[in-house]
């Protein structure tokens, strides 16, 4: 009894060692639960939130693509072009791949629509350029045989003229306030009408001065295509008497070609006309295929998609860091808890063995004293 009171805390430690190990395990579990709860809160706070604005932007883009297909379909074949698929709001980074593909499809359709819209006019003017280029080469060839210095000119590339459909006839009451350039009568729409009118005047004068019947037919075909293209645009309201339109005329070389004098050298006249045709084609391209609402919609959609994808990527990266930290902390906590519980039991066994050894020693000493007595 005396020795028991001497090692009271040691005996208490041995007696409650298993209880201490159990409490250590419970404390470890509670700590892991607290760490897990904090991880879940932080993970939810860092998670990417779906943006409804992205869906609205994609829906507007799809509507603009549908409208552009219908508008171009009034003057060119578009039956093989399909509308954009309905897009869903991405919630993970991998889902943005489908959105990027949809935007690539919209960009491809935008390019194809503009190409088909200008295909007939483009081919007609290039065919006319080819004829004029042949005339230039013929004149140069004749003058070379006569030792006359030829005029310099660039040889255009030939092209074939396609056949396109007619513009769908519409009543003035059916004319929409919206065009491919946006809503209402914008400056872009006025400029398009004015540029096409200038181009019509240029080709009309060119037809009057043409000598070959073949060239007249080509010019007449280009004029028909320009008429279709002009009729494809929404009609402008009748201007008031005092209203001054902001007319952007064709550039100077084209004006010079319209007013060229018959006394000019035939080779110089042909060269000027050839260059004026190239400039007219470029101006028609710029007038009809620029500043579409679809262009702005695609740029807006790409910007919103990239911004949201970057936010989603950052959110998922933050979640990965939080998940790694939680797994590491949980593993180390479990390892520490198991190690502490194990050490408690081992230390308790060690102390118990010490107490057993001390008790055996006391018994032996007691027997020896009894023998001596």
C-alpha positions in Angstrom: 0.0 0.0 0.0 2.9 2.3 0.8 4.4 1.8 -2.7 1.0 2.3 -4.3 0.6 5.8 -2.8 4.2 6.6 -3.8 3.4 6.1 -7.6 -0.1 7.3 -7.5 0.0 9.2 -10.9 1.8 6.3 -12.6 -0.9 3.9 -11.4 -3.6 6.3 -12.5 -2.0 6.6 -16.0 -1.8 2.9 -16.4 -5.4 2.5 -15.2 -6.8 5.1 -17.6 -4.4 4.5 -20.5 -7.0 2.9 -22.7 -9.5 5.7 -21.9 -6.9 8.3 -22.8 -6.2 6.5 -26.1 -10.0 6.4 -26.8 -10.2 10.2 -26.0 -7.3 10.9 -28.3 -9.0 9.0 -31.1 -12.3 11.0 -30.5 -10.4 14.3 -30.4 -8.7 13.4 -33.6 -12.1 12.6 -35.2 -13.6 15.8 -34.0 -10.7 17.9 -35.3 -11.0 16.2 -38.7 -14.7 16.9 -38.7 -14.0 20.6 -38.0 -11.3 20.8 -40.7 -13.7 19.1 -43.2 -16.5 21.5 -42.3 -14.2 24.5 -42.9 -13.0 22.9 -46.2 -16.6 22.5 -47.4 -17.4 26.1 -46.6 -14.3 27.4 -48.4 -14.9 25.0 -51.3 -18.4 26.3 -51.8 -17.2 29.9 -51.5 -14.5 29.3 -54.2 -16.8 27.3 -56.6 -17.6 28.8 -60.0 -21.1 30.2 -60.3 -22.9 29.8 -63.6 -23.4 33.2 -65.3 -26.8 33.8 -66.8 -25.4 36.7 -68.8 -23.3 34.2 -70.8 -26.5 32.3 -71.8 -28.2 35.5 -72.8 -25.2 36.5 -74.9 -25.1 33.1 -76.6 -28.9 33.2 -77.2 -28.6 36.6 -78.8 -25.8 35.4 -81.0 -27.9 32.4 -82.1 -30.7 34.7 -83.0 -28.4 37.0 -85.0 -27.0 34.0 -86.9 -30.5 32.8 -87.7 -31.4 36.4 -88.9 -28.3 36.7 -91.0 -29.0 33.3 -92.7 -32.5 34.4 -93.5 -31.4 37.7 -94.9 -28.6 36.3 -97.1 -31.0 33.6 -98.2 -33.1 36.3 -100.0 -30.2 36.7 -102.5 -28.0 33.6 -102.2 -28.5 29.9 -101.5 -28.1 29.1 -97.8 -30.2 25.9 -97.4 -27.1 23.9 -96.4 -26.3 26.3 -93.5 -27.7 25.3 -90.1 -28.6 27.4 -87.1 -26.4 27.2 -84.0 -27.3 24.6 -81.5 -28.8 25.8 -78.2 -26.1 26.3 -75.7 -26.3 25.5 -72.0 -24.6 27.4 -69.2 -21.2 25.8 -68.4 -20.7 24.8 -64.8 -17.2 23.2 -65.2 -14.2 24.1 -67.2 -14.6 21.1 -69.5 -18.0 22.3 -70.5 -16.6 25.5 -72.0 -15.2 23.4 -74.9 -18.7 23.1 -76.3 -19.3 26.8 -76.1 -16.0 27.5 -77.9 -16.9 25.1 -80.7 -20.3 26.9 -81.0 -18.5 30.3 -81.3 -16.2 28.8 -83.9 -19.2 27.6 -85.8 -20.8 31.1 -85.7 -17.5 32.6 -87.0 -17.3 30.1 -89.8 -21.0 30.8 -90.8 -20.3 34.6 -90.7 -17.5 34.2 -93.1 -19.5 31.9 -95.4 -22.5 34.2 -95.4 -20.5 37.2 -96.5 -18.7 35.1 -99.1 -22.0 33.9 -100.6 -23.6 37.3 -100.5 -20.8 38.8 -102.6 -20.1 35.7 -104.8 -22.2 36.7 -107.8 -21.0 40.4 -107.8 -17.5 39.3 -107.1 -17.4 36.8 -110.0 -19.1 39.2 -112.4 -16.7 42.1 -111.8 -13.7 39.7 -111.9 -14.9 38.3 -115.2 -15.2 41.8 -116.6 -11.7 42.6 -115.3 -10.5 39.5 -117.2 -12.0 40.8 -120.4 -10.5 44.2 -120.0 -7.2 42.6 -119.1 -7.3 40.6 -122.3 -8.0 43.9 -124.2 -5.0 45.5 -122.5 -2.8 42.6 -123.5 -4.1 42.7 -127.0 -3.4 46.4 -127.3 0.1 45.9 -125.8 0.8 43.1 -128.2 -0.2 45.2 -131.2 1.9 48.2 -129.9 4.9 45.9 -129.3 4.8 44.9 -132.9 4.6 48.6 -133.8 7.5 49.4 -131.4 5.2 51.5 -129.2 5.9 51.4 -125.4 3.1 49.5 -123.7 1.3 50.7 -120.6 2.0 48.9 -117.4 -0.9 47.0 -115.8 -1.5 44.1 -113.5 -2.9 40.9 -114.9 -6.0 40.0 -113.0 -6.9 36.4 -112.2 -10.0 35.0 -114.1 -13.0 33.6 -112.3 -16.2 32.0 -113.2 -19.6 33.6 -112.8 -22.1 31.7 -110.7 -25.9 31.7 -111.0 -27.7 33.1 -108.0 -31.4 33.3 -107.0 -33.6 36.3 -107.3 -34.3 38.6 -104.3 -37.6 37.7 -102.7 -40.2 40.4 -103.6 -41.5 42.2 -100.6 -44.1 44.8 -100.1 -43.1 48.2 -98.6 -45.4 47.3 -95.7 -43.3 44.2 -95.1 -40.0 46.0 -95.0 -38.5 45.5 -91.5 -36.9 48.3 -89.5 -34.0 45.9 -88.8 -31.2 45.1 -91.3 -28.0 43.1 -91.2 -26.3 46.3 -90.0 -28.6 46.8 -87.0 -32.0 48.4 -86.1 -33.2 51.5 -87.9 -31.7 53.6 -90.6 -28.1 53.8 -89.6 -25.3 55.7 -91.2 -23.9 52.4 -92.3 -27.1 51.5 -94.2 -27.2 55.0 -95.9 -23.5 54.6 -96.9 -24.3 51.2 -98.3 -27.1 52.6 -100.5 -25.0 55.5 -101.6 -22.0 53.4 -102.5 -24.1 50.9 -104.4 -25.8 53.8 -106.3 -22.4 55.2 -107.2 -21.3 51.7 -108.4 -24.4 51.4 -110.5 -23.7 54.8 -112.1 -20.2 53.8 -112.8 -21.1 50.5 -114.5 -24.0 52.2 -116.4 -21.5 54.7 -117.9 -19.1 51.8 -118.5 -21.8 50.0 -120.4 -22.5 53.0 -122.6 -18.8 53.3 -123.5 -18.3 49.6 -124.1 -17.8 48.6 -127.7 -17.8 44.8 -127.6 -21.2 43.1 -127.2 -19.6 40.5 -124.9 -18.4 43.2 -122.6 -21.8 44.9 -122.6 -23.4 41.6 -121.5 -20.9 41.2 -118.7 -21.5 44.7 -117.5 -25.3 44.2 -117.8 -24.9 41.1 -115.6 -22.9 43.0 -113.0 -25.6 45.8 -113.0 -28.2 43.1 -112.4 -26.3 41.7 -109.5 -25.8 45.2 -108.0 -29.6 45.8 -108.4 -30.2 42.6 -106.5 -27.7 43.6 -103.8 -29.3 47.0 -103.5 -32.8 45.6 -103.4 -31.6 43.2 -100.7 -30.9 46.2 -98.4 -33.9 47.7 -96.6 -35.3 50.7 -98.4 -34.3 54.2 -97.1 -37.1 56.6 -96.3 -37.7 59.5 -98.7 -35.4 62.4 -97.6 -36.9 65.7 -96.8 -36.1 68.6 -99.2 -33.7 70.2 -96.8 -32.1 67.0 -95.7 -28.5 66.5 -96.6 -27.4 62.9 -96.7 -23.9 62.0 -95.7 -22.9 60.6 -99.1 -19.5 58.9 -99.2 -18.6 58.8 -102.9 -16.3 56.3 -104.5 -12.7 57.2 -104.5 -11.0 59.4 -107.1 -9.8 56.7 -109.5 -13.3 55.4 -110.0 -14.7 59.0 -110.6 -12.0 59.6 -113.1 -13.0 56.4 -114.9 -16.6 57.6 -115.1 -15.7 60.9 -116.7 -12.9 59.8 -118.9 -12.6 61.6 -122.2 -12.9 59.7 -125.5 -9.7 61.4 -126.6 -7.7 59.5 -124.1 -5.4 56.7 -125.2 -7.3 53.4 -125.5 -4.6 51.5 -123.5 -4.7 54.1 -120.7 -8.5 54.1 -120.7 -8.5 50.3 -120.4 -5.9 50.3 -117.6 -7.8 53.0 -115.6 -11.1 51.1 -116.1 -9.4 47.8 -114.9 -8.1 49.6 -111.7 -11.4 51.3 -111.2 -13.1 47.9 -111.3 -10.8 46.5 -108.6 -11.5 49.6 -106.4 -15.2 49.3 -107.0 -15.2 45.7 -106.0 -13.3 46.5 -102.8 -15.6 49.3 -101.9 -18.7 47.1 -102.5 -17.1 44.5 -100.3 -16.4 47.0 -97.6 -19.9 48.5 -97.8 -21.9 45.3 -97.8 -19.9 43.0 -95.5 -18.7 45.3 -92.8 -20.4 46.5 -89.6 -22.9 43.7 -89.3 -24.6 43.2 -86.0 -23.5 39.6 -86.2 -19.9 40.8 -86.1 -20.4 42.7 -82.9 -22.4 39.8 -81.4 -19.6 37.3 -82.0 -17.0 39.7 -80.5 -19.2 40.2 -77.5 -19.9 36.5 -77.0 -16.2 35.6 -77.4 -15.3 38.2 -74.8 -17.9 37.0 -72.3 -17.0 33.3 -72.8 -13.3 34.0 -72.3 -13.9 36.0 -69.2 -16.2 33.3 -67.7 -13.8 30.5 -68.7 -10.9 32.3 -66.9 -13.1 32.7 -63.8 -14.0 29.1 -63.9 -10.4 28.0 -64.3 -9.3 30.2 -61.4 -12.2 28.8 -59.3 -11.3 25.2 -60.0 -7.6 25.9 -59.4 -8.5 27.3 -56.0 -10.7 24.3 -55.2 -7.8 22.0 -56.1 -5.5 23.9 -53.7 -8.2 23.7 -51.0 -8.7 20.0 -51.6 -5.0 19.2 -51.5 -4.6 21.2 -48.2 -7.6 19.3 -46.7 -6.3 15.9 -47.7 -2.9 16.7 -46.4 -4.1 18.1 -43.1 -6.6 15.2 -42.6 -3.9 12.6 -43.3 -1.4 14.2 -40.9 -4.1 14.5 -38.2 -5.0 10.9 -38.5 -1.4 9.9 -38.4 -0.7 12.0 -35.4 -3.8 10.8 -33.5 -3.0 7.1 -34.2 0.6 7.7 -33.2 -0.4 9.4 -29.9 -2.9 6.8 -29.0 -0.4 4.0 -29.7 2.3 5.8 -27.7 -0.1 6.1 -24.8 -0.8 2.4 -24.7 2.9 1.5 -25.2 4.0 3.9 -22.4 1.3 2.5 -20.2 2.6 -1.1 -20.8 6.1 0.1 -20.1 5.1 1.7 -16.8 3.0 -1.4 -15.9 6.1 -3.6 -16.6 8.1 -1.3 -14.3 5.5 -1.6 -11.6 5.4 -5.4 -12.0 9.2 -5.6 -11.7 9.2 -3.4 -8.6 6.5 -5.6 -7.0 8.5 -8.8 -7.7 11.6 -7.2 -6.2 9.8 -6.3 -3.1 8.4 -9.8 -2.7 11.9 -11.2 -3.1 13.3 -8.9 -0.5 10.5 -9.7 1.8 11.3 -13.5 1.5 14.9 -12.9 2.1 14.2 -10.9 5.3 12.0 -13.6 6.6 14.7 -16.2 6.1 17.2 -14.0 7.9 14.9 -13.6 10.8 
